[in-house]
Amino acid sequence: LGPEGIEGQVPYKGTVVAVIFQMAGGLKASMHYCGCASIDDMHERAEFVEISSAGMRESHVHDVQITKEAPNYRAE
């Protein structure tokens, strides 16, 4: 989860094509782990799973240089 309305920057990671290629690979791997053949299958099998506070910290936005803080949000 990340706040809405913040301004931030991330270090250069390559071309948009390369970044999208990596994201598509992650999506394909996720679909394989879930046994889904399509995005529609992913929608049908979606579940909300409660995670621990350690898991929440791990999955929180990272590697972003905040240039302007959101006045109504804290990561703690």
C-alpha positions, -999 to +999 in steps of 0.1 A: +000+000+000+011+035-007-003+069+000-022+087-028-010+122-037+026+119-028+054+130-051+084+107-054+112+095-077+127+061-082+162+053-095+165+047-133+157+010-140+160+010-178+137+015-206+099+012-202+100-018-224+124-036-201+104-027-170+071-038-185+088-071-196+098-077-160+063-069-147+047-092-173+071-120-162+060-115-126+024-116-136+029-148-157+047-164-127+019-154-104-007-169-127+013-201-129+016-204-091-022-199-088-030-223-117-047-196-137-047-197-175-060-161-179-065-128-162-102-136-159-092-168-139-071-146-116-101-123-110-123-153-102-098-169-078-088-137-061-088-138-023-080-113+004-054-127+028-045-111+061-008-107+065+014-101+095+029-067+104+063-079+092+047-089+059+031-055+057+065-038+062+081-061+036+054-054+010+053-016+016+065+008-011+103+008-012+132+024-032+112+056-036+127+090-028+098+110-015+100+146-028+069+158-010+053+140+019+015+134+020+002+154+050-022+126+061+001+095+058+028+077+078+045+044+070+049+034+107 
